[in-house]
Amino acid sequence: SGIIVVIGSLSCAFMPRLGLILLSRELVGVGVGIISVVCPLYVSEMAPKRFSGALGSWFQVALTFGILISYLSNLVFANVIYDFRWMFGLGAIPGIILSATFFFMPPAPSDSYDPSK
């Protein structure tokens, strides 16, 4: 899902026509939708039982903080030539971070479930 966000964000930044930019935005939306389901689920499975609800709700706080950061980055690029392309391109950074950290995360307990036993 992080790779989907990276591809979509960079496509938004470099596509020449509006129709292709809109398709790229749809791709970003799919990636963010997957992340919005998978990340809280993973956190709730990995957290100790007494913290799983609280840590799962921190996803919403992090999401709200990310929206604030996006507004601030848009403010920085408000007077730059091709400002919207920079804004779309910066959307790839969270996807790169998510994709890079994926390889260091331990498997969830549900990954070890064997239905044949």
Biopython code that builds the backbone (N, CA, C, O; Angstrom):
import numpy as np
from Bio.PDB.StructureBuilder import StructureBuilder

atoms = [
    (1, "SER", "N", (0.815, -1.197, 0.000)),
    (1, "SER", "CA", (0.000, 0.000, 0.000)),
    (1, "SER", "C", (0.855, 1.257, 0.000)),
    (1, "SER", "O", (0.469, 2.268, -0.587)),
    (2, "GLY", "N", (2.006, 1.208, 0.648)),
    (2, "GLY", "CA", (2.908, 2.348, 0.613)),
    (2, "GLY", "C", (3.440, 2.596, -0.785)),
    (2, "GLY", "O", (3.610, 3.742, -1.199)),
    (3, "ILE", "N", (3.702, 1.528, -1.503)),
    (3, "ILE", "CA", (4.191, 1.657, -2.882)),
    (3, "ILE", "C", (3.105, 2.240, -3.779)),
    (3, "ILE", "O", (3.397, 3.013, -4.692)),
    (4, "ILE", "N", (1.862, 1.873, -3.520)),
    (4, "ILE", "CA", (0.749, 2.445, -4.295)),
    (4, "ILE", "C", (0.689, 3.957, -4.079)),
    (4, "ILE", "O", (0.472, 4.710, -5.029)),
    (5, "VAL", "N", (0.878, 4.401, -2.841)),
    (5, "VAL", "CA", (0.861, 5.834, -2.540)),
    (5, "VAL", "C", (2.033, 6.537, -3.216)),
    (5, "VAL", "O", (1.872, 7.636, -3.747)),
    (6, "VAL", "N", (3.203, 5.920, -3.201)),
    (6, "VAL", "CA", (4.378, 6.521, -3.839)),
    (6, "VAL", "C", (4.151, 6.661, -5.339)),
    (6, "VAL", "O", (4.395, 7.725, -5.908)),
    (7, "ILE", "N", (3.691, 5.602, -5.973)),
    (7, "ILE", "CA", (3.454, 5.648, -7.421)),
    (7, "ILE", "C", (2.391, 6.689, -7.755)),
    (7, "ILE", "O", (2.556, 7.467, -8.694)),
    (8, "GLY", "N", (1.310, 6.706, -6.996)),
    (8, "GLY", "CA", (0.241, 7.673, -7.251)),
    (8, "GLY", "C", (0.685, 9.105, -7.043)),
    (8, "GLY", "O", (0.357, 9.978, -7.846)),
    (9, "SER", "N", (1.434, 9.362, -5.961)),
    (9, "SER", "CA", (1.888, 10.721, -5.677)),
    (9, "SER", "C", (2.862, 11.225, -6.724)),
    (9, "SER", "O", (2.757, 12.361, -7.185)),
    (10, "LEU", "N", (3.808, 10.382, -7.098)),
    (10, "LEU", "CA", (4.762, 10.808, -8.118)),
    (10, "LEU", "C", (4.094, 10.949, -9.483)),
    (10, "LEU", "O", (4.474, 11.807, -10.281)),
    (11, "SER", "N", (3.111, 10.114, -9.745)),
    (11, "SER", "CA", (2.356, 10.261, -10.994)),
    (11, "SER", "C", (1.602, 11.582, -11.018)),
    (11, "SER", "O", (1.550, 12.250, -12.051)),
    (12, "CYS", "N", (1.024, 11.957, -9.898)),
    (12, "CYS", "CA", (0.336, 13.252, -9.807)),
    (12, "CYS", "C", (1.301, 14.396, -10.084)),
    (12, "CYS", "O", (0.947, 15.374, -10.742)),
    (13, "ALA", "N", (2.518, 14.266, -9.578)),
    (13, "ALA", "CA", (3.493, 15.343, -9.720)),
    (13, "ALA", "C", (4.001, 15.475, -11.149)),
    (13, "ALA", "O", (4.376, 16.571, -11.564)),
    (14, "PHE", "N", (4.023, 14.386, -11.912)),
    (14, "PHE", "CA", (4.660, 14.434, -13.222)),
    (14, "PHE", "C", (3.724, 14.258, -14.414)),
    (14, "PHE", "O", (4.159, 14.413, -15.554)),
    (15, "MET", "N", (2.462, 13.943, -14.185)),
    (15, "MET", "CA", (1.540, 13.755, -15.315)),
    (15, "MET", "C", (1.257, 15.094, -16.005)),
    (15, "MET", "O", (1.112, 16.125, -15.348)),
    (16, "PRO", "N", (1.181, 15.060, -17.351)),
    (16, "PRO", "CA", (1.014, 16.320, -18.085)),
    (16, "PRO", "C", (-0.423, 16.817, -18.186)),
    (16, "PRO", "O", (-0.649, 18.015, -18.356)),
    (17, "ARG", "N", (-1.394, 15.917, -18.085)),
    (17, "ARG", "CA", (-2.792, 16.333, -18.303)),
    (17, "ARG", "C", (-3.634, 16.100, -17.063)),
    (17, "ARG", "O", (-3.334, 15.237, -16.238)),
    (18, "LEU", "N", (-4.692, 16.885, -16.949)),
    (18, "LEU", "CA", (-5.572, 16.841, -15.784)),
    (18, "LEU", "C", (-6.206, 15.461, -15.603)),
    (18, "LEU", "O", (-6.299, 14.971, -14.477)),
    (19, "GLY", "N", (-6.639, 14.835, -16.683)),
    (19, "GLY", "CA", (-7.274, 13.523, -16.577)),
    (19, "GLY", "C", (-6.348, 12.488, -15.966)),
    (19, "GLY", "O", (-6.783, 11.660, -15.164)),
    (20, "LEU", "N", (-5.086, 12.527, -16.335)),
    (20, "LEU", "CA", (-4.120, 11.586, -15.773)),
    (20, "LEU", "C", (-3.812, 11.910, -14.311)),
    (20, "LEU", "O", (-3.575, 11.013, -13.503)),
    (21, "ILE", "N", (-3.819, 13.193, -13.987)),
    (21, "ILE", "CA", (-3.620, 13.580, -12.590)),
    (21, "ILE", "C", (-4.775, 13.057, -11.736)),
    (21, "ILE", "O", (-4.561, 12.568, -10.627)),
    (22, "LEU", "N", (-5.989, 13.160, -12.254)),
    (22, "LEU", "CA", (-7.153, 12.668, -11.505)),
    (22, "LEU", "C", (-7.094, 11.159, -11.316)),
    (22, "LEU", "O", (-7.442, 10.657, -10.248)),
    (23, "LEU", "N", (-6.661, 10.433, -12.330)),
    (23, "LEU", "CA", (-6.494, 8.982, -12.185)),
    (23, "LEU", "C", (-5.422, 8.656, -11.142)),
    (23, "LEU", "O", (-5.559, 7.709, -10.367)),
    (24, "SER", "N", (-4.367, 9.446, -11.139)),
    (24, "SER", "CA", (-3.309, 9.238, -10.150)),
    (24, "SER", "C", (-3.818, 9.523, -8.742)),
    (24, "SER", "O", (-3.435, 8.843, -7.790)),
    (25, "ARG", "N", (-4.679, 10.526, -8.608)),
    (25, "ARG", "CA", (-5.266, 10.833, -7.307)),
    (25, "ARG", "C", (-6.143, 9.669, -6.824)),
    (25, "ARG", "O", (-6.196, 9.376, -5.629)),
    (26, "GLU", "N", (-6.825, 9.017, -7.758)),
    (26, "GLU", "CA", (-7.613, 7.827, -7.399)),
    (26, "GLU", "C", (-6.701, 6.727, -6.869)),
    (26, "GLU", "O", (-7.042, 6.035, -5.911)),
    (27, "LEU", "N", (-5.542, 6.572, -7.498)),
    (27, "LEU", "CA", (-4.582, 5.571, -7.055)),
    (27, "LEU", "C", (-4.087, 5.890, -5.640)),
    (27, "LEU", "O", (-3.960, 4.990, -4.811)),
    (28, "VAL", "N", (-3.811, 7.151, -5.368)),
    (28, "VAL", "CA", (-3.411, 7.557, -4.019)),
    (28, "VAL", "C", (-4.540, 7.252, -3.027)),
    (28, "VAL", "O", (-4.285, 6.786, -1.916)),
    (29, "GLY", "N", (-5.767, 7.513, -3.425)),
    (29, "GLY", "CA", (-6.910, 7.243, -2.554)),
    (29, "GLY", "C", (-7.040, 5.770, -2.214)),
    (29, "GLY", "O", (-7.372, 5.422, -1.081)),
    (30, "VAL", "N", (-6.786, 4.906, -3.175)),
    (30, "VAL", "CA", (-6.826, 3.460, -2.918)),
    (30, "VAL", "C", (-5.734, 3.078, -1.920)),
    (30, "VAL", "O", (-5.980, 2.318, -0.984)),
    (31, "GLY", "N", (-4.532, 3.607, -2.125)),
    (31, "GLY", "CA", (-3.428, 3.305, -1.214)),
    (31, "GLY", "C", (-3.699, 3.785, 0.198)),
    (31, "GLY", "O", (-3.444, 3.062, 1.161)),
    (32, "VAL", "N", (-4.210, 4.995, 0.331)),
    (32, "VAL", "CA", (-4.527, 5.541, 1.655)),
    (32, "VAL", "C", (-5.671, 4.753, 2.293)),
    (32, "VAL", "O", (-5.679, 4.550, 3.507)),
    (33, "GLY", "N", (-6.618, 4.317, 1.499)),
    (33, "GLY", "CA", (-7.706, 3.499, 2.027)),
    (33, "GLY", "C", (-7.208, 2.176, 2.590)),
    (33, "GLY", "O", (-7.652, 1.733, 3.649)),
    (34, "ILE", "N", (-6.286, 1.553, 1.874)),
    (34, "ILE", "CA", (-5.698, 0.300, 2.369)),
    (34, "ILE", "C", (-4.942, 0.549, 3.661)),
    (34, "ILE", "O", (-5.073, -0.208, 4.623)),
    (35, "ILE", "N", (-4.148, 1.616, 3.682)),
    (35, "ILE", "CA", (-3.383, 1.955, 4.884)),
    (35, "ILE", "C", (-4.316, 2.223, 6.061)),
    (35, "ILE", "O", (-4.013, 1.835, 7.190)),
    (36, "SER", "N", (-5.442, 2.878, 5.811)),
    (36, "SER", "CA", (-6.383, 3.224, 6.876)),
    (36, "SER", "C", (-7.019, 2.005, 7.515)),
    (36, "SER", "O", (-7.512, 2.081, 8.640)),
    (37, "VAL", "N", (-7.014, 0.896, 6.820)),
    (37, "VAL", "CA", (-7.555, -0.342, 7.386)),
    (37, "VAL", "C", (-6.438, -1.188, 7.988)),
    (37, "VAL", "O", (-6.579, -1.701, 9.098)),
    (38, "VAL", "N", (-5.347, -1.335, 7.274)),
    (38, "VAL", "CA", (-4.302, -2.271, 7.673)),
    (38, "VAL", "C", (-3.512, -1.779, 8.890)),
    (38, "VAL", "O", (-3.226, -2.568, 9.790)),
    (39, "CYS", "N", (-3.159, -0.515, 8.934)),
    (39, "CYS", "CA", (-2.315, -0.022, 10.035)),
    (39, "CYS", "C", (-2.990, -0.139, 11.407)),
    (39, "CYS", "O", (-2.373, -0.675, 12.328)),
    (40, "PRO", "N", (-4.228, 0.340, 11.584)),
    (40, "PRO", "CA", (-4.845, 0.157, 12.906)),
    (40, "PRO", "C", (-5.066, -1.316, 13.259)),
    (40, "PRO", "O", (-4.979, -1.694, 14.427)),
    (41, "LEU", "N", (-5.346, -2.135, 12.267)),
    (41, "LEU", "CA", (-5.532, -3.562, 12.511)),
    (41, "LEU", "C", (-4.233, -4.198, 12.996)),
    (41, "LEU", "O", (-4.232, -4.971, 13.953)),
    (42, "TYR", "N", (-3.130, -3.869, 12.331)),
    (42, "TYR", "CA", (-1.822, -4.403, 12.725)),
    (42, "TYR", "C", (-1.456, -3.953, 14.137)),
    (42, "TYR", "O", (-0.985, -4.754, 14.945)),
    (43, "VAL", "N", (-1.670, -2.682, 14.432)),
    (43, "VAL", "CA", (-1.345, -2.159, 15.754)),
    (43, "VAL", "C", (-2.185, -2.844, 16.821)),
    (43, "VAL", "O", (-1.667, -3.194, 17.882)),
    (44, "SER", "N", (-3.461, -3.040, 16.561)),
    (44, "SER", "CA", (-4.315, -3.685, 17.567)),
    (44, "SER", "C", (-3.949, -5.153, 17.762)),
    (44, "SER", "O", (-4.147, -5.688, 18.852)),
    (45, "GLU", "N", (-3.427, -5.808, 16.746)),
    (45, "GLU", "CA", (-2.997, -7.199, 16.909)),
    (45, "GLU", "C", (-1.669, -7.301, 17.647)),
    (45, "GLU", "O", (-1.455, -8.245, 18.408)),
    (46, "MET", "N", (-0.784, -6.350, 17.432)),
    (46, "MET", "CA", (0.550, -6.434, 18.018)),
    (46, "MET", "C", (0.630, -5.862, 19.436)),
    (46, "MET", "O", (1.509, -6.243, 20.210)),
    (47, "ALA", "N", (-0.262, -4.972, 19.768)),
    (47, "ALA", "CA", (-0.208, -4.322, 21.080)),
    (47, "ALA", "C", (-0.685, -5.274, 22.169)),
    (47, "ALA", "O", (-1.500, -6.162, 21.918)),
    (48, "PRO", "N", (-0.167, -5.081, 23.386)),
    (48, "PRO", "CA", (-0.717, -5.846, 24.511)),
    (48, "PRO", "C", (-2.209, -5.526, 24.660)),
    (48, "PRO", "O", (-2.646, -4.420, 24.339)),
    (49, "LYS", "N", (-2.966, -6.473, 25.136)),
    (49, "LYS", "CA", (-4.426, -6.331, 25.206)),
    (49, "LYS", "C", (-4.876, -5.064, 25.922)),
    (49, "LYS", "O", (-5.844, -4.430, 25.503)),
    (50, "ARG", "N", (-4.202, -4.696, 26.973)),
    (50, "ARG", "CA", (-4.648, -3.528, 27.736)),
    (50, "ARG", "C", (-4.381, -2.211, 27.004)),
    (50, "ARG", "O", (-4.978, -1.189, 27.343)),
    (51, "PHE", "N", (-3.488, -2.221, 25.999)),
    (51, "PHE", "CA", (-3.171, -1.002, 25.261)),
    (51, "PHE", "C", (-3.723, -0.989, 23.841)),
    (51, "PHE", "O", (-3.618, 0.026, 23.151)),
    (52, "SER", "N", (-4.302, -2.085, 23.396)),
    (52, "SER", "CA", (-4.660, -2.186, 21.971)),
    (52, "SER", "C", (-5.676, -1.130, 21.542)),
    (52, "SER", "O", (-5.556, -0.580, 20.447)),
    (53, "GLY", "N", (-6.656, -0.838, 22.362)),
    (53, "GLY", "CA", (-7.649, 0.178, 22.000)),
    (53, "GLY", "C", (-7.045, 1.568, 21.939)),
    (53, "GLY", "O", (-7.305, 2.336, 21.013)),
    (54, "ALA", "N", (-6.236, 1.878, 22.939)),
    (54, "ALA", "CA", (-5.617, 3.211, 22.980)),
    (54, "ALA", "C", (-4.640, 3.396, 21.830)),
    (54, "ALA", "O", (-4.634, 4.446, 21.187)),
    (55, "LEU", "N", (-3.817, 2.395, 21.565)),
    (55, "LEU", "CA", (-2.852, 2.520, 20.474)),
    (55, "LEU", "C", (-3.538, 2.532, 19.119)),
    (55, "LEU", "O", (-3.078, 3.195, 18.189)),
    (56, "GLY", "N", (-4.626, 1.807, 19.008)),
    (56, "GLY", "CA", (-5.382, 1.838, 17.750)),
    (56, "GLY", "C", (-5.986, 3.194, 17.483)),
    (56, "GLY", "O", (-6.072, 3.624, 16.333)),
    (57, "SER", "N", (-6.409, 3.878, 18.538)),
    (57, "SER", "CA", (-6.990, 5.211, 18.348)),
    (57, "SER", "C", (-5.931, 6.260, 18.071)),
    (57, "SER", "O", (-6.251, 7.325, 17.543)),
    (58, "TRP", "N", (-4.677, 5.990, 18.410)),
    (58, "TRP", "CA", (-3.612, 6.936, 18.084)),
    (58, "TRP", "C", (-3.419, 7.075, 16.583)),
    (58, "TRP", "O", (-2.851, 8.063, 16.117)),
    (59, "PHE", "N", (-3.884, 6.099, 15.832)),
    (59, "PHE", "CA", (-3.820, 6.217, 14.376)),
    (59, "PHE", "C", (-4.590, 7.449, 13.925)),
    (59, "PHE", "O", (-4.144, 8.170, 13.034)),
    (60, "GLN", "N", (-5.734, 7.691, 14.531)),
    (60, "GLN", "CA", (-6.540, 8.863, 14.173)),
    (60, "GLN", "C", (-5.817, 10.157, 14.524)),
    (60, "GLN", "O", (-5.884, 11.134, 13.779)),
    (61, "VAL", "N", (-5.129, 10.161, 15.655)),
    (61, "VAL", "CA", (-4.350, 11.339, 16.039)),
    (61, "VAL", "C", (-3.217, 11.569, 15.040)),
    (61, "VAL", "O", (-2.972, 12.702, 14.625)),
    (62, "ALA", "N", (-2.534, 10.507, 14.658)),
    (62, "ALA", "CA", (-1.451, 10.628, 13.681)),
    (62, "ALA", "C", (-1.981, 11.096, 12.333)),
    (62, "ALA", "O", (-1.329, 11.884, 11.648)),
    (63, "LEU", "N", (-3.147, 10.621, 11.952)),
    (63, "LEU", "CA", (-3.767, 11.052, 10.703)),
    (63, "LEU", "C", (-4.080, 12.545, 10.734)),
    (63, "LEU", "O", (-3.828, 13.257, 9.762)),
    (64, "THR", "N", (-4.625, 13.011, 11.839)),
    (64, "THR", "CA", (-4.935, 14.436, 11.981)),
    (64, "THR", "C", (-3.657, 15.270, 11.972)),
    (64, "THR", "O", (-3.628, 16.352, 11.386)),
    (65, "PHE", "N", (-2.612, 14.781, 12.610)),
    (65, "PHE", "CA", (-1.327, 15.479, 12.586)),
    (65, "PHE", "C", (-0.771, 15.525, 11.159)),
    (65, "PHE", "O", (-0.204, 16.538, 10.751)),
    (66, "GLY", "N", (-0.926, 14.447, 10.408)),
    (66, "GLY", "CA", (-0.489, 14.422, 9.012)),
    (66, "GLY", "C", (-1.225, 15.432, 8.158)),
    (66, "GLY", "O", (-0.637, 16.033, 7.259)),
    (67, "ILE", "N", (-2.502, 15.623, 8.429)),
    (67, "ILE", "CA", (-3.277, 16.633, 7.702)),
    (67, "ILE", "C", (-2.730, 18.025, 8.024)),
    (67, "ILE", "O", (-2.615, 18.865, 7.132)),
    (68, "LEU", "N", (-2.396, 18.270, 9.279)),
    (68, "LEU", "CA", (-1.800, 19.556, 9.659)),
    (68, "LEU", "C", (-0.472, 19.773, 8.926)),
    (68, "LEU", "O", (-0.217, 20.862, 8.414)),
    (69, "ILE", "N", (0.361, 18.749, 8.877)),
    (69, "ILE", "CA", (1.643, 18.858, 8.178)),
    (69, "ILE", "C", (1.423, 19.141, 6.694)),
    (69, "ILE", "O", (2.164, 19.922, 6.096)),
    (70, "SER", "N", (0.412, 18.512, 6.097)),
    (70, "SER", "CA", (0.147, 18.765, 4.677)),
    (70, "SER", "C", (-0.301, 20.203, 4.441)),
    (70, "SER", "O", (0.082, 20.814, 3.443)),
    (71, "TYR", "N", (-1.108, 20.751, 5.348)),
    (71, "TYR", "CA", (-1.508, 22.154, 5.228)),
    (71, "TYR", "C", (-0.297, 23.075, 5.334)),
    (71, "TYR", "O", (-0.181, 24.045, 4.585)),
    (72, "LEU", "N", (0.601, 22.769, 6.264)),
    (72, "LEU", "CA", (1.799, 23.603, 6.423)),
    (72, "LEU", "C", (2.717, 23.506, 5.210)),
    (72, "LEU", "O", (3.289, 24.510, 4.784)),
    (73, "SER", "N", (2.863, 22.306, 4.652)),
    (73, "SER", "CA", (3.699, 22.179, 3.453)),
    (73, "SER", "C", (3.055, 22.891, 2.266)),
    (73, "SER", "O", (3.760, 23.453, 1.428)),
    (74, "ASN", "N", (1.734, 22.874, 2.185)),
    (74, "ASN", "CA", (1.053, 23.626, 1.124)),
    (74, "ASN", "C", (1.276, 25.123, 1.289)),
    (74, "ASN", "O", (1.405, 25.848, 0.303)),
    (75, "LEU", "N", (1.319, 25.578, 2.520)),
    (75, "LEU", "CA", (1.589, 26.989, 2.780)),
    (75, "LEU", "C", (2.999, 27.369, 2.322)),
    (75, "LEU", "O", (3.209, 28.446, 1.763)),
    (76, "VAL", "N", (3.954, 26.479, 2.563)),
    (76, "VAL", "CA", (5.334, 26.742, 2.149)),
    (76, "VAL", "C", (5.434, 26.853, 0.628)),
    (76, "VAL", "O", (6.166, 27.701, 0.118)),
    (77, "PHE", "N", (4.710, 26.011, -0.095)),
    (77, "PHE", "CA", (4.801, 25.988, -1.552)),
    (77, "PHE", "C", (3.750, 26.859, -2.237)),
    (77, "PHE", "O", (3.569, 26.752, -3.450)),
    (78, "ALA", "N", (3.063, 27.707, -1.503)),
    (78, "ALA", "CA", (1.964, 28.493, -2.072)),
    (78, "ALA", "C", (2.414, 29.440, -3.181)),
    (78, "ALA", "O", (1.648, 29.686, -4.113)),
    (79, "ASN", "N", (3.610, 29.970, -3.112)),
    (79, "ASN", "CA", (4.078, 30.941, -4.096)),
    (79, "ASN", "C", (5.191, 30.397, -4.987)),
    (79, "ASN", "O", (5.957, 31.170, -5.563)),
    (80, "VAL", "N", (5.285, 29.107, -5.102)),
    (80, "VAL", "CA", (6.313, 28.465, -5.915)),
    (80, "VAL", "C", (5.718, 28.111, -7.271)),
    (80, "VAL", "O", (4.544, 27.750, -7.363)),
    (81, "ILE", "N", (6.525, 28.215, -8.325)),
    (81, "ILE", "CA", (6.055, 27.822, -9.655)),
    (81, "ILE", "C", (5.766, 26.324, -9.642)),
    (81, "ILE", "O", (6.537, 25.544, -9.083)),
    (82, "TYR", "N", (4.662, 25.927, -10.253)),
    (82, "TYR", "CA", (4.199, 24.529, -10.258)),
    (82, "TYR", "C", (4.002, 24.026, -8.827)),
    (82, "TYR", "O", (4.362, 22.893, -8.506)),
    (83, "ASP", "N", (3.427, 24.875, -7.974)),
    (83, "ASP", "CA", (3.269, 24.535, -6.565)),
    (83, "ASP", "C", (2.495, 23.246, -6.347)),
    (83, "ASP", "O", (2.840, 22.468, -5.457)),
    (84, "PHE", "N", (1.456, 23.000, -7.139)),
    (84, "PHE", "CA", (0.659, 21.794, -6.914)),
    (84, "PHE", "C", (1.455, 20.537, -7.204)),
    (84, "PHE", "O", (1.211, 19.499, -6.590)),
    (85, "ARG", "N", (2.398, 20.609, -8.124)),
    (85, "ARG", "CA", (3.220, 19.425, -8.419)),
    (85, "ARG", "C", (4.134, 19.093, -7.241)),
    (85, "ARG", "O", (4.324, 17.920, -6.920)),
    (86, "TRP", "N", (4.691, 20.093, -6.608)),
    (86, "TRP", "CA", (5.497, 19.860, -5.418)),
    (86, "TRP", "C", (4.646, 19.278, -4.291)),
    (86, "TRP", "O", (5.074, 18.371, -3.577)),
    (87, "MET", "N", (3.447, 19.810, -4.148)),
    (87, "MET", "CA", (2.557, 19.328, -3.084)),
    (87, "MET", "C", (2.175, 17.863, -3.299)),
    (87, "MET", "O", (2.157, 17.073, -2.356)),
    (88, "PHE", "N", (1.874, 17.514, -4.534)),
    (88, "PHE", "CA", (1.552, 16.116, -4.833)),
    (88, "PHE", "C", (2.771, 15.221, -4.636)),
    (88, "PHE", "O", (2.659, 14.122, -4.092)),
    (89, "GLY", "N", (3.928, 15.691, -5.078)),
    (89, "GLY", "CA", (5.146, 14.898, -4.962)),
    (89, "GLY", "C", (5.545, 14.625, -3.524)),
    (89, "GLY", "O", (6.054, 13.547, -3.214)),
    (90, "LEU", "N", (5.320, 15.590, -2.642)),
    (90, "LEU", "CA", (5.652, 15.385, -1.232)),
    (90, "LEU", "C", (4.791, 14.300, -0.590)),
    (90, "LEU", "O", (5.162, 13.743, 0.443)),
    (91, "GLY", "N", (3.657, 14.001, -1.190)),
    (91, "GLY", "CA", (2.816, 12.922, -0.684)),
    (91, "GLY", "C", (3.476, 11.559, -0.770)),
    (91, "GLY", "O", (3.019, 10.606, -0.138)),
    (92, "ALA", "N", (4.551, 11.457, -1.549)),
    (92, "ALA", "CA", (5.263, 10.189, -1.666)),
    (92, "ALA", "C", (6.112, 9.888, -0.432)),
    (92, "ALA", "O", (6.444, 8.729, -0.184)),
    (93, "ILE", "N", (6.467, 10.911, 0.343)),
    (93, "ILE", "CA", (7.355, 10.701, 1.489)),
    (93, "ILE", "C", (6.751, 9.744, 2.523)),
    (93, "ILE", "O", (7.443, 8.816, 2.941)),
    (94, "PRO", "N", (5.491, 9.921, 2.958)),
    (94, "PRO", "CA", (4.936, 8.938, 3.907)),
    (94, "PRO", "C", (4.888, 7.522, 3.323)),
    (94, "PRO", "O", (5.097, 6.547, 4.044)),
    (95, "GLY", "N", (4.614, 7.408, 2.030)),
    (95, "GLY", "CA", (4.597, 6.087, 1.404)),
    (95, "GLY", "C", (5.970, 5.444, 1.384)),
    (95, "GLY", "O", (6.095, 4.233, 1.562)),
    (96, "ILE", "N", (7.007, 6.255, 1.168)),
    (96, "ILE", "CA", (8.381, 5.736, 1.190)),
    (96, "ILE", "C", (8.735, 5.269, 2.596)),
    (96, "ILE", "O", (9.329, 4.204, 2.766)),
    (97, "ILE", "N", (8.373, 6.055, 3.601)),
    (97, "ILE", "CA", (8.661, 5.677, 4.989)),
    (97, "ILE", "C", (7.923, 4.391, 5.350)),
    (97, "ILE", "O", (8.503, 3.493, 5.961)),
    (98, "LEU", "N", (6.656, 4.300, 4.978)),
    (98, "LEU", "CA", (5.881, 3.094, 5.274)),
    (98, "LEU", "C", (6.470, 1.878, 4.568)),
    (98, "LEU", "O", (6.582, 0.807, 5.164)),
    (99, "SER", "N", (6.842, 2.037, 3.313)),
    (99, "SER", "CA", (7.412, 0.922, 2.551)),
    (99, "SER", "C", (8.762, 0.494, 3.117)),
    (99, "SER", "O", (9.067, -0.698, 3.150)),
    (100, "ALA", "N", (9.575, 1.454, 3.564)),
    (100, "ALA", "CA", (10.892, 1.123, 4.107)),
    (100, "ALA", "C", (10.782, 0.430, 5.460)),
    (100, "ALA", "O", (11.544, -0.496, 5.736)),
    (101, "THR", "N", (9.859, 0.853, 6.301)),
    (101, "THR", "CA", (9.742, 0.253, 7.634)),
    (101, "THR", "C", (9.017, -1.089, 7.610)),
    (101, "THR", "O", (9.063, -1.836, 8.587)),
    (102, "PHE", "N", (8.361, -1.393, 6.521)),
    (102, "PHE", "CA", (7.636, -2.665, 6.399)),
    (102, "PHE", "C", (8.553, -3.859, 6.629)),
    (102, "PHE", "O", (8.143, -4.856, 7.224)),
    (103, "PHE", "N", (9.778, -3.762, 6.163)),
    (103, "PHE", "CA", (10.699, -4.890, 6.243)),
    (103, "PHE", "C", (11.234, -5.125, 7.652)),
    (103, "PHE", "O", (11.848, -6.160, 7.911)),
    (104, "PHE", "N", (11.012, -4.187, 8.558)),
    (104, "PHE", "CA", (11.499, -4.312, 9.922)),
    (104, "PHE", "C", (10.402, -4.653, 10.914)),
    (104, "PHE", "O", (10.678, -4.813, 12.103)),
    (105, "MET", "N", (9.168, -4.768, 10.455)),
    (105, "MET", "CA", (8.054, -5.050, 11.355)),
    (105, "MET", "C", (7.928, -6.560, 11.573)),
    (105, "MET", "O", (8.048, -7.337, 10.626)),
    (106, "PRO", "N", (7.688, -6.972, 12.816)),
    (106, "PRO", "CA", (7.498, -8.408, 13.054)),
    (106, "PRO", "C", (6.150, -8.864, 12.497)),
    (106, "PRO", "O", (5.224, -8.062, 12.375)),
    (107, "PRO", "N", (6.039, -10.143, 12.161)),
    (107, "PRO", "CA", (4.753, -10.637, 11.660)),
    (107, "PRO", "C", (3.688, -10.614, 12.746)),
    (107, "PRO", "O", (3.971, -10.831, 13.924)),
    (108, "ALA", "N", (2.481, -10.350, 12.331)),
    (108, "ALA", "CA", (1.356, -10.320, 13.264)),
    (108, "ALA", "C", (1.014, -11.741, 13.705)),
    (108, "ALA", "O", (1.295, -12.691, 12.974)),
    (109, "PRO", "N", (0.416, -11.906, 14.881)),
    (109, "PRO", "CA", (0.047, -13.247, 15.350)),
    (109, "PRO", "C", (-0.884, -13.979, 14.379)),
    (109, "PRO", "O", (-0.829, -15.205, 14.279)),
    (110, "SER", "N", (-1.717, -13.256, 13.681)),
    (110, "SER", "CA", (-2.622, -13.923, 12.743)),
    (110, "SER", "C", (-1.883, -14.501, 11.550)),
    (110, "SER", "O", (-2.420, -15.363, 10.854)),
    (111, "ASP", "N", (-0.648, -14.041, 11.297)),
    (111, "ASP", "CA", (0.144, -14.602, 10.195)),
    (111, "ASP", "C", (0.607, -16.016, 10.497)),
    (111, "ASP", "O", (0.874, -16.792, 9.580)),
    (112, "SER", "N", (0.706, -16.357, 11.775)),
    (112, "SER", "CA", (1.158, -17.692, 12.144)),
    (112, "SER", "C", (0.012, -18.679, 12.338)),
    (112, "SER", "O", (0.243, -19.830, 12.710)),
    (113, "TYR", "N", (-1.189, -18.253, 12.096)),
    (113, "TYR", "CA", (-2.368, -19.107, 12.258)),
    (113, "TYR", "C", (-2.379, -20.178, 11.176)),
    (113, "TYR", "O", (-2.253, -19.866, 9.992)),
    (114, "ASP", "N", (-2.528, -21.413, 11.567)),
    (114, "ASP", "CA", (-2.590, -22.522, 10.623)),
    (114, "ASP", "C", (-3.945, -23.210, 10.792)),
    (114, "ASP", "O", (-4.168, -23.887, 11.795)),
    (115, "PRO", "N", (-4.852, -23.046, 9.827)),
    (115, "PRO", "CA", (-6.199, -23.632, 9.966)),
    (115, "PRO", "C", (-6.217, -25.154, 9.937)),
    (115, "PRO", "O", (-7.216, -25.757, 10.329)),
    (116, "SER", "N", (-5.132, -25.799, 9.480)),
    (116, "SER", "CA", (-5.129, -27.259, 9.412)),
    (116, "SER", "C", (-4.888, -27.903, 10.794)),
    (116, "SER", "O", (-5.058, -29.111, 10.962)),
    (117, "LYS", "N", (-4.497, -27.090, 11.756)),
    (117, "LYS", "CA", (-4.240, -27.664, 13.100)),
    (117, "LYS", "C", (-5.440, -27.528, 13.991)),
    (117, "LYS", "O", (-5.403, -27.952, 15.146)),
]
sb = StructureBuilder()
sb.init_structure("model")
sb.init_model(0)
sb.init_chain("A")
sb.init_seg("    ")
for serial, (resi, resn, name, xyz) in enumerate(atoms, 1):
    if name == "N":
        sb.init_residue(resn, " ", resi, " ")
    sb.init_atom(name, np.array(xyz, "f"), 0.0, 1.0, " ", f" {name:<3s}", serial, name[0])
structure = sb.get_structure()
